Amino acid sequence: MTEATQTASAPAIQPPVKNTRTLVGRVVSDKRSKTVTVLVVRRNAHELYGKIVARSSKYHAHDENGDFKMGDLVEISEGRPISKTKSWTVTRLVEKAKLI
């Protein structure tokens, strides 16, 4: 068989999904163009004393269409660097912000 017939008859195989880090956090700022700031809070035990301590980090995530607003709970995933401070992308909306 030739290569053309082998590739035409073989089913398309998709590459395996990379193991990228994903985090869930709350959007705290949406003022920048195509960018949201996401606050991720982690709760874990203190190494010595065992008390549950909350630690937080802020990440700049890419939001191409400006869909996500302040207060939304979103999932972000790590990717290639988009700018100096931005290497995360918003992948999905977990919970819409509640109106007060």
N, C-alpha and C positions, 0 to 999 in steps of 0.2 A: 504494500500500500504506500501511497505517497503521503507526504506530510499534510497536504491540503485536505485529503479525505479523512485523515486521522483527527485533525483539529475540528473539522466540520461535524463529525459524528460524535465526538466526545462532548459530554455536558460541560457547561461553563462552571468552573470551580472558582468560588470566591476565596480571596485570601483570608486567613484567620484573623479574627478581631484582636487587635493589640490589647495588652493589659494596661489600660490607662487608669490613672487615679481619678476617682469621682468623689465629690464632696457635695453635701447639701447645706445650704445656708440661706440667709435672708438678705434681700437687696436693700442696702442702706443708702445708696445714691444712684440716681439715673440721669445726672446732669450732663455728663459727657456724651459726645456723639459716638454712637455704636459701642458704648462701653457702660457696664454697670459695675458697681462696687458691691461685693458680696461678703457679708460677715458670717464666718463659720465658727460655731462654738463647740468646743470639745470638752467633755466631762470625763475625767479619769482620776484615779486614786493617786494621792501624793506618794512618792517613793518611800519616804521614811515614816510618815505618820499615818498614812492610809486614809486620810480625809479626802472626800470627793471635792476636787478643785475644778472650776471652770476656766478654761483657757480659750482665747479667741484670736482669730487671724482674719485679716481683710485681704481679699483677692480681687483684682481687676479682671473682669470676664468680658469676652466679646459678645455683643448683642447686635447682629447685623441689621435687623429691621426695627429695633427699638420697641420690641413687644413687651418687655418686662419693666414693671414700674416699682416704685419704692414700696417696701413691705411684702413683696411677693417672696414665697419660698421656692427656691430654684435649685436644680442640680447642675453642677458645673463639672467639666472634665478637662484634664490637662492635655495640651497639644503643643504644637510648635510655637515658638515665640512670634507674636504678632507685632508687638512693639517693645519698648524698653521695659515696661512694667506689666505687660499683658501677655500671658501664655495660657490662659484658661478660656473656655468657650461654654456658654450656657447651652445645655443640652435639652432640658425639659422644664416645664413648670410643674411644681409639686402641688402648690396651694396658692390661690389668688389672695391678694391682700384684702383684709376685711375693712369695710368702711366704718369709721367711728362716728 
